[in-house]
Amino acid sequence: MKIYGICICNLDAITFALYVLMEIALYDWDEEIKNRVNQRKNYKEEELINILKQLVSALLFMEQKLRIAHRDIKPQNILVFKNKLYKIADFGEAKEVKISKQLNTLRGTELYMSPILYNGLKKDKDDVTHNPYKSDVFSVGFCFMYAATLNFNIIYEVRDLVDMGKIEKILYRHLKNKYSEKFIKVLLLMMETDENKRVDFCKLNKYIIENFSEDNDEEFEEEENESYEDEKENDNRKKNINGKNYKLK
């Protein structure tokens, strides 16, 4: 998400508010999915792969370069912009974590939590030792399962399951006539209930590169280029904002 300006306002003698001026999205991914449910319009596989490539690329950069885990991935926190750009938002639960380090804090949204966090929540535990990056991978998998099936109830259907064989049967029942074996496999890789067996973003990215054609990349690249002029305009607006002092009343 682009930030164009920041300012602090005194609400009273002891209270301050921080205002952040950001770019505006068209809607969030949850709204887009619900619109498709109402229209009974399934995503094409290439559409979902394009979204997956964007999100995995961003989350891999966060993990490898910034050492930041998001910890609350869900469709409501993925914003949609024109030219089919999908961006991750809401870093309120994000935390800087070394790749080799595990956390014992329990964060996230219940429906999209990894199994180890979800089970900890059910047992009223405040601390659950886990790999936050692999927890993010699982949450991404649940998002795409929901988007691919356009069936919110499927999340409840598999939420309490640990047996990957049962989860695989459910996914194939919903998706075998709509999507390829490779696509269903990438969902299963992300939704692996055993954290030790689940892929991280590095391995997930490698699988995507190796198994999905680049046919759609040129189209996506053209769309990104089309948005370049808009970004230049936004950058100019950012310069104008940063060159002035704003006081909120």
Secondary structure, 3 states (H helix, E strand, C coil): CCEEEEEEEECCCCCEEEEEEECCCCEEHHHHHHHHHHHCCCCCHHHHHHHHHHHHHHHHHHHHHHCEECCCCCHHHEEEEHHHEEEECCCCCCEECCCCCCEEECCCCHHHCCHHHHHHHHCCCCEEEECHHHHHHHHHHHHHHHHHHCCCHHHHHHHCCCCHHHHHHHHHHHHCCCCCHHHHHHHHHHCCCCCCCCCCHHHHHHHHHHHCCCCCHHHHHHHHHHCHHHHHHHHHHHHHHHCCCCCCC
